[in-house]
Amino acid sequence: TAAPGHYTVGLGNGVETELTATTRTAVNRYEFPARKDSSTLILDVAGSNNRVFDSEVTVEGRTVSGWVETASVCDEGGRYRAYFSSTFDRAFTSYGTWQGGAVTPGAATARGGAAKHGSGAYLVFPKGATVTARTGLSYVSVANAARNAEEETGGRSFDQVRRSTAQVWKDALSTVKATGGTKSERVKFYTALYHSLLHPNTADDVNGQYPGHDGKVRKVAPGRHHYVTYAGWDMYRGQAQLIALLFPKVGSD
């Protein structure tokens, strides 16, 4: 099932997965089947959609962190690092990492080099476990990623985050009051509006830091944000104008 800010899928192996998010943090809940002797989660750190130049992963306590250096959209020569910090609400029964084709049980770190899927970690949980992970994201550092997750989700449960995110989307979609037409036509309209609001994406951290195109860490002014993922074809179609009309503060940023 799917709704704005919430996605649920049952996998063929019996695992039930739920996903929700805040601005800079993903919150996932996994329900592993009791019939399995163990339940394993694989974190493919270097599984970028674009070309990979390097990657690293570290397991420490109940937290897995790392980064991947990858090509920018369209792979036109630009590159950037995406950092993450994932904290789980229960301990792992075992774990390991891989580098290239070598899997090392019990290893806490790996660095993959210039290879897609070159490094990652696997985490093993007890059978029948329900596990929640909070993953902060950052384009600046692992420390910023962890801070993003802490400040945006804190001690809130998965369901509390999901309800809060649903309200954010409800408020955003309510900026337009569509009347007339059939119910099916209104559903199509709000679905299109939802798709139009998926971008741009906030690229600064909760402390205001973001990476400049010159490689230096910069900081937005208080109350402002740095956005990315404006695509040229979306600008041509009028997305920027739509954002400026419906959300003038975002447009002014």
Helices and strands as residue ranges (DSSP letters): E 2-3, E 6-10, E 16-21, E 25-31, E 38-43, E 52-60, E 63-71, G 73-75, E 79-88, E 94-99, E 102-105, E 109-111, E 119-126, E 130-138, H 142-153, H 158-173, H 183-196, E 201-202, E 209-211, E 217-219, E 227-228, H 232-237, H 239-246, H 248-252
